[in-house]
């Protein structure tokens, strides 16, 4: 993955995928359950925090895989991300429920999930377990796939729309 992020300079929790894999093997050797989730996490909000905290309760180690800026733009459009990947990673790494942060540059995290093979794969409630990318890999390994209910009125797109609406009203 071609990323300009100096992984070691921002936080010991932020690791490139190839550096993360041996770390996770050490956790596994101690019998710790690896929980994995992913997303853009462009503007971190209470809904994200709720999902992350509930995900962490499902195991001892929570890995959050962030879409790179290129990947976010592909999925969300050319005006996104609002927050660059290095900053998103630093904020994510500051959460006590998050063990490690890594990145993926593809449209989906399927290859990263294939490499990590977490014990639990988690997404927010707008994803049914059968639609979660990588669920087949995790289930085949004997793992679990969970969908955590969303916090009402809590989305990045909604937040951006409210900011634009309020800002445009005050400029009139």
C-alpha positions in Angstrom: 0.0 0.0 0.0 1.4 3.4 -0.9 0.7 5.6 2.0 2.4 8.8 3.1 1.7 8.1 6.7 4.7 7.7 8.9 3.1 4.9 10.9 5.7 4.8 13.7 5.7 8.5 14.1 2.0 8.9 15.0 1.1 6.2 17.5 2.3 2.8 18.5 -1.2 1.6 17.8 -1.1 2.6 14.1 0.5 -0.2 12.1 0.9 -1.0 8.4 -0.8 -4.3 7.7 2.5 -6.3 7.3 3.6 -5.0 10.7 0.2 -5.8 12.3 0.1 -9.5 11.4 2.9 -10.7 13.7 1.6 -8.5 16.5 -1.8 -10.2 16.2 -0.2 -13.6 16.2 1.4 -12.8 19.6 -2.1 -11.9 20.9 -3.5 -15.2 19.5 -0.8 -17.2 21.1 -2.0 -15.8 24.5 -5.6 -17.0 23.6 -6.9 -13.4 23.0 -9.8 -13.0 20.7 -9.2 -10.6 17.7 -12.1 -8.4 16.7 -12.0 -6.6 13.4 -14.1 -3.7 12.0 -13.5 -1.3 9.2 -14.7 1.9 7.7 -14.0 5.4 6.5 -14.6 7.0 9.9 -14.3 10.4 8.2 -15.7 12.5 11.0 -15.6 10.5 14.2 -18.9 10.8 16.1 -20.9 9.2 18.9 -22.3 6.6 16.7 -18.9 5.4 15.7 -17.7 5.4 19.3 -20.7 3.3 20.3 -20.0 0.7 17.7 -16.3 0.6 18.5 -17.0 0.2 22.3 -19.5 -2.6 21.7 -17.1 -4.3 19.3 -14.3 -4.3 21.8 -16.5 -6.0 24.3 -16.5 -9.0 21.9 -12.8 -9.7 22.4 -9.5 -8.6 23.9 -8.1 -6.9 20.8 -9.9 -4.5 18.5 -8.4 -3.8 15.1 -9.9 -0.9 13.1 -9.0 -0.8 9.4 -9.4 2.6 7.8 -10.1 3.2 4.2 -7.2 5.2 2.7 -8.1 8.7 1.3 -8.1 7.2 -2.2 -10.5 4.4 -1.1 -12.8 6.9 0.7 -13.0 9.1 -2.4 -13.9 6.1 -4.6 -16.7 5.0 -2.2 -18.0 8.4 -1.0 -17.2 10.7 -3.9 -14.5 13.3 -4.8 -15.4 15.6 -1.9 -14.5 13.0 0.7 -12.7 12.4 2.9 -13.0 15.6 4.9 -10.3 14.5 7.3 -7.0 13.0 5.8 -6.1 9.4 6.7 -3.3 10.3 9.0 -5.5 12.5 11.1 -8.3 9.9 11.1 -5.9 7.3 12.2 -4.5 9.4 15.0 -8.0 10.2 16.4 -9.0 6.5 16.1 -5.8 5.4 17.9 -6.6 7.8 20.8 -9.7 5.8 21.8 -9.0 3.4 24.6 -11.3 0.7 23.1 -9.2 0.5 20.0 -6.1 -1.7 20.1 -4.7 -1.2 16.6 -5.4 0.9 13.6 -4.3 -0.1 10.1 -5.3 0.8 6.5 -6.5 -0.7 3.3 -6.4 0.9 -0.1 -8.9 -1.4 -1.9 -12.6 -0.8 -2.3 -13.2 -3.5 0.4 -11.1 -4.9 3.2 -11.6 -8.5 2.0 -7.8 -9.2 1.4 -6.9 -7.7 4.8 -9.6 -9.8 6.5 -8.2 -12.9 4.6 -4.8 -12.1 6.1 -6.0 -11.3 9.6 -8.8 -13.9 9.9 -10.3 -12.3 13.0 -12.3 -14.2 15.5 -15.1 -11.7 15.3 -16.0 -9.5 12.3 -18.1 -6.5 13.2 -19.9 -3.7 11.3 -22.6 -1.2 12.2 -26.2 -2.1 12.0 -26.7 -0.8 8.5 -24.9 -4.0 7.4 -26.7 -7.3 7.9 -24.2 -10.1 8.8 -24.6 -11.9 5.4 -23.7 -8.7 3.5 -20.5 -7.9 5.5 -17.5 -8.3 3.4 -15.3 -11.1 4.6 -18.1 -12.8 6.6 -17.7 -16.0 4.6 -14.0 -16.1 5.4 -14.5 -15.6 9.2 -17.4 -18.0 9.4 -15.5 -20.7 7.5 -12.7 -20.3 10.1 -15.3 -20.8 12.9 -15.5 -17.1 13.8 -18.5 -14.9 14.4 -20.0 -12.0 12.4 -21.9 -9.4 14.2 -23.9 -6.3 13.3 -24.2 -3.6 16.0 -27.3 -1.4 16.1 -26.6 2.1 15.0 -27.2 5.2 17.2 -30.2 7.1 15.7 -29.4 10.4 13.9 -25.7 9.7 14.0 -24.0 9.5 10.6 -21.1 11.3 9.0 -23.2 12.3 5.9 -25.9 13.7 8.2 -23.4 15.6 10.2 -21.9 17.1 7.1 -25.4 18.0 5.8 -26.2 19.8 9.1 -23.0 21.7 9.0 -23.6 22.9 5.4 -27.2 23.8 6.2 -26.4 25.7 9.4 -23.4 27.5 7.8 -25.4 28.5 4.7 -28.3 29.8 6.9 -25.9 32.0 8.9 -24.3 33.5 5.8 -27.5 34.9 4.5 
